Amino acid sequence: MWRHKNIYAIGGLENIGFDQADALTVLSSQGVGLFNCLTGERFFRQETSWWENYEPMAGTISGYDILEGSTIRICGLDGPDFLSKETRDGWILECTGPVPDDPPFEKYQVNKIFLTHQSRGHHEFICQDGGCELRAFGFSATGNSLVVATSCNLVIWSRV
């Protein structure tokens, strides 16, 4: 079953990208962070400009730390959200689109993200963007973790 692993406040979050497994690169105005999405832990942080490693035409960045030598495709502020919204075994991430927030804030529009599985009857609220702009959301290449990135935070879920 899916479990919420962590939420990180990341001011100025701009882009994210998975490696070929469950390591997530997060690019922000504060620098670069790497996260193990299976455990929910951040294992690398560098306060540096990442622009010199960014290839805007390809939408990729050179890997940092243990991902050095690899190329990570990114999405978010600088590219369309290409992350998979469905796993091979039928889990689906759905975004409601702008809908009224819950009372007493219903005059504000939010995007709500849900995790569903039609054949299992599972429907679970993951998060919403609210005061932060939705950048990207989706599953890792393995289908064992999922993330939601907004302009101010990162939400990580994984399954055993």
N, C-alpha and C positions, 0 to 999 in steps of 0.2 A: 504494500500500500504506500501511497505517497505521503511524505512528511515534510512539513515546513522546516527548513534547516537554519535560515538566518535572514536577517534584513540589515543592510548596511546603508547608512546615510552617506551619500557621495555627492557633495555639492558640485554642480557643473558637469554631471555625467553627460557625455556626448555620444560615445559609441561602445559597442560590445562585439565580441566575436568568440566563438568556440574553436578549440583545436579539433582534432578528429575524434576526441573522446569527451571528457567532462571537465576540462580546464577552460575557464572563461577569462578572456582578456577584457579589462574595462579601461576605457580611455576617458579621461575627464580633464577639466581645466586645471586640476590639481596634480595630474601626472598619470601613471599607469599602475594598475593593480591586477594581480592574477588570483583566481579563486578556484578551489577544488569544490565543484558543485555537489559531489557525492557526500562530502562532509560539511559543506557550508563554510569552510575556513578560507580566509585570505592567507596565501603563503608567500606573496611577493608584493612589495609596494615601493615605488620609486617616484619621488617628486622631481619630474623632469618633463621637458617638452617632448612629446612623442611625434611631432610633425616631421622631424627629419627621417623617421622610419616609416612614414605614411606614403603610400602610392595612391593618389586620388583617382587616377584613371582606372586602376584595377580594383580600387576599394579594398586594399589590403595593407597590412602592417607587418613588419618583421617581428618575430617573437622575441620575448624578453625572458631572462632567467632560464628555467628549464625548457622553455619553448624556443630558445635561441636557435637560429638556423632554420626555423619553420616560418611559413607565411600564413598569417591569420586573416581570413576574410571578415570584414567588419560591417556592421550596419548600425543605424541610429540616426543621429543628426546629419552625418555626412554620406548616408547611403540608405537605400530602401531596406525595409525589414524583410530579409529572405529566410529567417529562421523557420524551421519546420513547425507547423501548428498541429501535427498529428504524428503519433508513433505507429510503428508497424503492427503493434498489438491492439490498436483501437482507441488509445487515449487522445483526446482532442482539447486544444486550448481555444477558447472562444472569447472574443471581445464584443461587448454589447454595443459599442459605439457610444456617442454622447447620449446619456440618459440622466434624468434628475438624480441628484445625490439623495441619500437617506435623510429623513427629518432630523434636525430642524434646518438642514442645509439644502433643501430641495430646489431652491432657486438657482443652484449651481449645477453645471453639466459635468459629468465624469464618464470615463471609460472604465468599465468593470471587466475583469478577466476571470473566467471560470474554467475549471478542469472537469471534463465530462467523459463518460464512457457509456455509450448507449446500451450495450448488451448487459452491462453490470448495474445499470441504474444509478450510476455514481454522478453526482453534480456538486462540485465544491467551489466556493468562492476562494480565489487566490489573492487578489488585491485590486485596488483601483488607483487611478492617477491623481485625482483631486487637484490640489494646488501645484502639482508637478506634471510636466508634459511627458506623455508616453513616448519613449524612444524606440523600444523594440521588445518583443517577447517571443519565446518559443522554446523548443526542446533541443537538447544536445544531440550530436550525431548518434550516440548510443541509444537515445530515448530514455535514459535513466535519470536525467535531471532536466529541470526547466527553470527559466529565469524570466523575470519581468524587470525591465530597466526603464526608469523615468529620469527626468532631468535632475532629480535629487536623491534617488535611492535605488537600491538593487535588492530584489527579493529572490531567494533561492529555495527551490524545493528539489527533493530527490526521492527515489524509491529504493527499497532494499531488494 
